[in-house]
Amino acid sequence: MKYWYCLVMSLIMAAGCSGSAQDEAVLDIKVNAPVAGEVVVVHHNDMIPLILDSEGYAQLRLADIDASYLKVYHGREFLKLYVEGGDNASLSFEGGRMGRTYVFEGEKAPVVKYLNTVALVPLPDEDFALGFEEYSAKLAEKENDAVKILKANGFSRIGDFEKMELGRIRYSYGAALLMYPTGHMLMSRDMSYRPDEAYYGLIDGYVVEDEMMASLDEYRSFVAEAMHVLDAANRQVREIYPKTVAQMKYAADRFQNDAVREVVLHHIATTYVDNFGVKDITEMENLYYTYVKDAAMLESMKAKYDRWDLSRPGRMSPGFRAVDVDGKEYTLADFRGKYVYIDMWATWCAPCKREMPYLKALEEEFADAQVVFLGLSVDKDKQAWENMVRAGGLTGVQLYLGLQSKFQEAYRIEGIPRFILLDQEGRIIENDMSRPSEEVTAEKLRNLKDIR
């Protein structure tokens, strides 16, 4: 499928894309009196930051695409755009007055005006109290009204927009059908209500394997939730991660079109990662990497994964603010220039205490080396930590970090002791370093470049 992007002016996504000229869409952006240093383009589940130059210009290139709906954000405002492969367009606006001052130049200008002036009209929430047959009929009327407005605008000769917009309208109103059982229970106050086969049959009819429709966010969102609604064996599952895995399994079995299957699985998985991170997702990863092979999708997933994987070796370490027993504040930057061997510990932790003699022996061996032995306490009781530090016998630099710090969260530390090794610049060498009591630890330290 042709819908993935290649950016020229974004450092994040600058490499690895290619596409023929006719499949590339180019958008030149000019911001007058910008209120921020960038514009952010949202394309499917990806946010693409574009840094404005000194004159307020940026350029977006979308390679190898058929059709794409976009949102362009600047400050707190956004515009809706639509582009297709081969488009060469420009967008200009005044910062802080985006909606009132924008000028879009290109073949899709009438379409852009439509998207930013015509809104789909939903049914009022009170209508959820209606019976399903009456509710779905009223919803169909709203959909027909939206289609009439679309047709009256005469977009049939502007690329594939009319066909795409018909799909966007259909799946936007389809989302209200998905919500009907919950909405009906709430608005009718009948918590015993359960949908009948007519409801499931209607939902099933929306799940078509259409590669063009699969480029719509509305299709992806609808189908992802439909995978839960139609899966009788798992539709009562409510916990987010098990539900996500069940949706992916059902989609993998349901779809025969490889390209559509990839899109749906990518949407389900990346939505989860965006919102909940990458901790303990092995089953989801197994499904994702079995069926998703598209290079751009894999790169998108990697970028999302990396945003959560803050403690990967080679990255700059997350920082911290901690205090010594006299209340002096330190940050990680205070230890730049030397290797840092971090000991995450607490006064109540017996395994932590067992490591202390070995830690002291390491400090003695490397007393003249370019390494700092740094203890970070995760005690809840700060006074207990102060008492132990003042009693003497601890090694290195001792600081109080406290319980559930951002630093601890970034390293996903759930058990202590935990040891971390950083280089002289603060980059992570090992995010789960061997303990002082292990012989390999001293050997690793001895082999560090310029340690002495």
C-alpha atoms as one frame of an Amber mdcrd trajectory, in Angstrom:
protein
   0.000   0.000   0.000   1.176   3.476  -0.824   0.617   5.751   2.121   3.866
   5.989   4.062   6.063   8.996   4.254   9.553  10.252   3.777  10.600  13.522
   5.342  13.336  15.759   4.050  13.359  18.271   6.888  12.735  15.932   9.810
  15.793  14.421  11.465  13.677  11.627  12.860  12.474  10.167   9.577  15.102
  11.423   7.182  16.385   8.130   5.803  15.173   4.938   4.247  12.257   6.112
   2.082  11.957   6.154  -1.634   9.222   6.663  -4.152   8.602   7.701  -7.711
   7.979  11.379  -8.399   4.337  10.828  -9.318   3.679   9.146  -5.956   5.282
  11.901  -3.889   3.294  14.757  -2.367   5.168  17.950  -1.504   3.770  20.591
   0.838   5.600  23.888   1.324   4.646  25.601   4.582   5.122  29.274   5.447
   4.229  30.615   8.882   4.100  34.378   9.302   4.786  35.596  12.856   5.069
  32.044  14.224   4.088  31.368  17.835   6.250  28.226  17.981   9.430  27.008
  16.329   7.784  24.125  14.487   4.688  22.799  12.839   3.606  19.253  13.625
   1.964  17.093  10.977  -0.177  14.199  12.186  -0.373  11.357   9.683  -2.195
   8.275  10.940  -0.655   7.454  14.342   2.565   9.354  13.637   3.476  12.877
  14.670   5.959  14.502  12.300   7.689  17.635  13.655   8.951  20.094  11.044
  11.312  22.771  12.289  10.661  26.223  10.851  13.694  28.025   9.440  14.533
  31.643  10.255  12.017  32.828   7.649   9.212  30.594   8.927   9.469  27.992
   6.162   9.325  24.187   6.316   8.672  21.458   3.780   6.898  18.125   4.084
   7.427  15.317   1.585   5.168  12.276   1.650   6.649   9.572  -0.543   4.915
   6.612  -2.165   1.363   7.591  -1.236  -2.050   7.326  -2.874  -4.172   9.570
  -0.639  -3.776  10.946   2.866  -5.726  13.043   5.310  -3.425  15.157   7.477
  -3.663  17.532  10.398  -1.166  20.380  10.599  -0.675  21.858  14.079   0.984
  25.119  15.041   0.706  26.159  18.658  -2.793  25.227  19.802  -4.422  25.436
  16.371  -4.689  22.919  13.556  -5.936  22.578   9.992  -7.243  19.536   8.153
  -5.589  18.776   4.812  -5.891  16.181   2.083  -3.124  15.291  -0.379  -2.469
  12.654  -3.010   0.626  11.368  -4.744   1.833  13.883  -7.312   0.469  16.920
  -5.461   2.687  19.973  -5.158   0.954  22.404  -2.826   1.652  25.239  -0.430
   0.150  26.327   2.869   0.645  29.691   4.524  -0.919  31.228   7.614  -0.322
  33.636  10.437   0.722  32.231  13.801  -2.071  32.445  16.370  -4.666  33.039
  13.630  -4.279  29.855  11.629  -7.936  29.138  10.872  -8.726  32.710   9.840
  -5.654  33.447   7.744  -4.636  30.192   6.048  -4.167  30.041   2.301  -3.844
  26.623   0.634  -2.705  26.637  -2.979  -2.913  23.517  -5.111  -5.399  21.243
  -6.843  -6.913  20.180  -3.515  -7.690  23.750  -2.364 -11.510  23.294  -2.669
 -11.216  20.039  -0.713  -9.202  21.686   2.056 -11.813  24.437   2.352 -14.544
  21.802   2.621 -12.698  19.858   5.323 -12.223  22.969   7.436 -15.748  24.359
   7.059 -18.072  21.324   6.861 -18.455  19.134   9.940 -20.269  15.824  10.307
 -23.363  16.212  12.492 -23.749  13.478  15.131 -26.962  12.232  16.674 -27.589
  13.616  20.162 -26.608  11.281  22.997 -30.249  11.038  24.035 -30.965   9.032
  20.878 -29.001   6.122  22.300 -32.162   5.436  24.339 -33.960   4.485  21.117
 -34.288   0.895  20.003 -31.470  -0.266  17.740 -33.573  -0.361  14.548 -34.807
   3.209  15.066 -31.362   4.439  16.124 -29.579   2.924  13.126 -32.222   4.373
  10.779 -31.731   7.883  12.184 -27.980   7.458  11.928 -28.360   6.440   8.275
 -30.304   9.666   7.675 -27.434  11.703   9.102 -24.995   9.816   6.892 -27.160
  10.448   3.813 -27.325  14.167   4.646 -23.504  14.311   4.822 -23.220  12.468
   1.496 -25.604  14.952  -0.163 -23.475  17.876   1.004 -20.347  16.145  -0.274
 -21.939  15.458  -3.685 -23.227  19.030  -3.939 -19.662  20.338  -3.708 -18.759
  18.678  -7.001 -15.485  17.000  -6.062 -15.868  14.042  -8.432 -13.029  15.263
 -10.689 -10.579  16.137  -7.918  -8.482  13.011  -7.631  -9.936  10.253  -5.454
 -11.247  12.616  -2.806 -14.955  11.951  -3.239 -14.439   8.199  -2.988 -12.214
   8.629   0.085 -14.600  11.075   1.736 -17.526   8.719   1.222 -15.528   6.155
   3.167 -14.615   8.654   5.888 -18.278   9.590   6.317 -19.356   5.944   6.421
 -16.858   4.895   9.079 -17.305   8.063  11.128 -20.992   7.276  11.531 -20.166
   3.601  11.878 -18.285   4.474  15.059 -21.591   5.558  16.600 -22.999   2.091
  15.851 -20.121   0.510  17.736 -20.961   2.704  20.727 -24.657   1.839  20.690
 -24.751  -1.007  23.285 -22.909   1.020  25.934 -24.748   4.223  25.024 -28.108
   2.471  25.132 -27.492   1.000  28.572 -26.518   4.417  29.923 -29.256   6.494
  28.292 -32.088   3.957  28.754 -30.839   2.927  32.198 -31.358  -0.664  31.154
 -28.132  -2.322  32.265 -29.469  -5.726  31.250 -29.507  -4.819  27.543 -27.512
  -7.033  25.211 -27.367  -6.482  21.418 -28.968  -9.062  19.153 -27.686 -10.634
  15.951 -28.943  -7.712  13.863 -26.411  -5.481  15.619 -23.507  -7.867  15.062
 -24.544  -8.468  11.459 -24.549  -4.741  10.727 -21.118  -4.275  12.297 -19.755
  -7.240  10.367 -20.918  -5.667   7.107 -18.580  -2.716   7.656 -15.499  -4.946
   7.869 -14.469  -5.010   4.227 -10.965  -5.719   2.929 -10.438  -2.574   0.881
  -6.890  -1.253   0.574  -8.060   2.259  -0.299 -10.385   2.442   2.716  -7.603
   1.052   4.900  -5.716   4.319   4.461  -8.481   6.092   6.410  -7.994   6.586
  10.132 -11.743   6.201  10.588 -11.644   2.770   8.917  -8.718   1.669  11.065
 -10.312   2.803  14.309 -13.649   1.217  13.409 -12.164  -2.101  12.346  -9.871
  -2.287  15.379 -12.855  -2.001  17.733 -14.958  -4.276  15.521 -12.349  -6.985
  16.056 -13.345  -6.871  19.726 -17.098  -6.613  19.152 -17.230  -9.508  16.682
 -14.969 -11.821  18.676 -17.628 -13.651  20.699 -15.063 -15.576  22.713 -13.304
 -12.437  23.957 -15.793  -9.568  23.738 -16.186  -9.539  27.525 -12.454  -8.968
  28.016 -12.034  -5.439  29.390  -8.391  -5.157  30.491  -6.514  -3.139  27.890
  -3.568  -5.424  27.101  -5.480  -8.740  26.917  -8.119  -6.974  24.813  -5.424
  -5.667  22.456  -3.887  -9.118  22.002  -7.323 -10.636  21.357  -8.088  -7.947
  18.749  -4.822  -8.676  16.959  -5.415 -12.434  16.980  -8.905 -12.011  15.590
  -7.695  -9.623  12.885  -4.841 -11.933  11.909  -7.333 -14.766  11.389 -10.071
 -12.651   9.815  -8.224 -10.807   7.052  -6.992 -12.529   3.916  -5.623  -9.399
   2.209  -2.043  -9.069   3.472  -1.890  -5.299   3.031  -5.136  -4.669   4.932
  -4.110  -7.105   7.657  -0.820  -5.238   8.082  -2.578  -1.890   8.372  -5.065
  -3.126  10.964  -2.475  -4.906  13.095  -0.138  -1.912  12.888  -2.922   0.421
  13.970  -3.938  -1.737  16.934  -0.360  -2.262  18.121   0.870   1.312  17.692
  -2.213   2.711  19.408  -1.396   0.547  22.407   2.301   1.500  22.409   1.516
   5.203  22.063  -0.714   5.104  25.121   0.705   2.399  27.360   4.339   1.825
  26.433   6.398  -1.268  25.707   6.556  -3.072  29.003   5.597  -6.779  28.969
   4.178  -6.841  25.437   5.855 -10.007  24.146   2.652 -11.656  22.937   1.650
  -8.508  21.080   5.124  -8.217  19.534   5.000 -11.849  18.389   1.800 -11.166
  16.466   2.976  -7.831  15.125   6.318  -8.983  13.750   4.823 -12.168  12.316
   2.402 -10.322  10.046   3.767  -6.791   9.615   6.624  -6.648   7.102   6.202
  -3.184   5.552   9.462  -1.284   6.099   7.818   2.064   6.841   5.442   0.518
   9.360   8.331  -1.216  11.090  10.266   2.053  11.214   7.236   3.798  12.667
   6.901   1.142  15.364  10.614   1.379  16.150  10.360   5.158  16.583   7.416
   4.732  18.949   9.205   1.982  20.853  12.339   4.105  21.201  10.366   6.959
  22.758   9.404   4.620  25.587  12.676   2.693  25.747  14.505   5.485  27.551
  17.107   3.210  29.121  18.480   1.496  26.022  22.306   1.203  26.039  23.856
   3.917  23.916  21.236   6.518  24.781  21.830   9.442  27.094  20.705   8.438
  30.540  17.516   9.936  31.941  18.414  12.537  34.545  17.577  12.980  38.200
  17.583  15.482  41.042  18.689  14.116  44.412  20.078  15.486  47.675  22.830
  14.522  50.084  22.405  14.365  53.871  23.104  18.100  54.127  20.371  18.950
  51.625  22.703  19.868  48.753  21.079  19.081  45.418  22.819  17.101  42.691
  21.896  16.184  39.134  23.412  13.582  36.846  25.283  16.359  35.032  27.365
  16.949  38.159  29.151  13.652  37.522  30.069  14.216  33.876  33.683  13.516
  33.014  33.819  10.216  34.893  32.229   6.824  34.537  29.315   6.423  36.952
  28.465   3.123  38.628  24.995   3.627  40.123  23.627   1.572  43.002  19.834
   1.796  43.408  19.133   0.658  46.959  17.136   1.173  50.157  17.808   0.755
  53.885  15.189  -1.982  54.236  16.622  -4.085  51.380  18.630  -7.051  52.689
  20.135  -7.987  49.263  21.260  -4.349  48.931  23.090  -4.538  52.231  24.789
  -7.796  51.247  26.377  -6.006  48.296  27.876  -3.226  50.433  31.186  -4.944
  51.408  31.783  -5.826  47.759  30.918  -2.290  46.708  33.436  -0.975  49.222
  36.092  -3.315  47.809  35.392  -2.000  44.294  35.718   1.580  45.462  39.071
   0.812  47.091  40.403  -0.863  43.935  39.308   2.061  41.745  40.116   4.860
  44.180  42.483   6.492  41.656  40.326   5.740  38.584  37.950   7.906  36.596
  34.796   6.395  38.052  32.248   7.530  40.628  30.375   5.055  42.811  26.972
   6.642  43.292  24.331   5.351  45.707  20.758   6.483  44.984  18.319   5.661
  47.773  14.736   4.821  46.874  13.669   4.767  50.522  10.206   6.039  51.352
  11.463   6.970  54.818  14.069   9.656  54.207  14.984   9.798  57.897  15.931
   6.112  57.911  18.281   6.794  54.995  19.822   9.835  56.713  20.410   7.831
  59.899  22.201   5.067  58.005  24.358   7.487  55.999  25.346   9.466  59.108
  26.221   6.244  60.908  29.079   5.800  58.416  30.325   2.745  56.602  28.703
   3.497  53.245  30.812   3.972  50.155  30.961   6.551  47.398  28.537   9.420
  46.964  25.233   8.831  48.723  22.121  10.697  47.574  18.435  10.475  48.391
  16.290  10.010  45.271  13.063   8.885  46.897  10.377   6.419  45.934   8.835
   6.243  42.423  11.018   8.908  40.846  11.011   9.639  37.118  14.534   8.207
  36.994  13.345   4.912  38.471  10.365   4.881  36.118  12.542   5.548  33.063
  14.735   2.542  33.886  11.621   0.481  34.709  13.127  -0.528  38.032  10.777
  -2.742  40.025  13.321  -4.575  42.172  16.488  -3.582  43.989  19.396  -3.648
  44.193  19.803  -2.467  40.625  23.116  -1.335  39.181  23.631   0.936  36.165
  26.853   1.904  34.383  27.209   5.200  32.498  30.082   6.579  30.449  31.843
   9.922  30.973  29.198  11.759  28.913  26.243  10.230  30.700  25.422   7.632
  28.048  24.177   4.249  29.154  26.732   1.460  28.922  24.642  -1.106  30.804
  21.139  -0.513  32.161  21.259  -3.663  34.305  24.904  -3.910  35.309  26.327
  -6.895  37.153  26.455  -6.657  40.953  29.620  -5.795  42.903  29.715  -9.355
  44.278  30.108 -10.789  40.767  33.696 -11.202  39.596  32.818  -9.973  36.125
  31.998  -6.509  37.507  35.552  -5.568  38.422  36.767  -6.965  35.093  34.272
  -4.851  33.169  35.393  -1.743  35.015  39.091  -2.496  34.441  38.452  -2.770
  30.695  36.704   0.592  30.351  38.556   2.967  28.032  40.571   5.630  29.877
  39.333   4.408  33.239  42.829   5.221  34.593
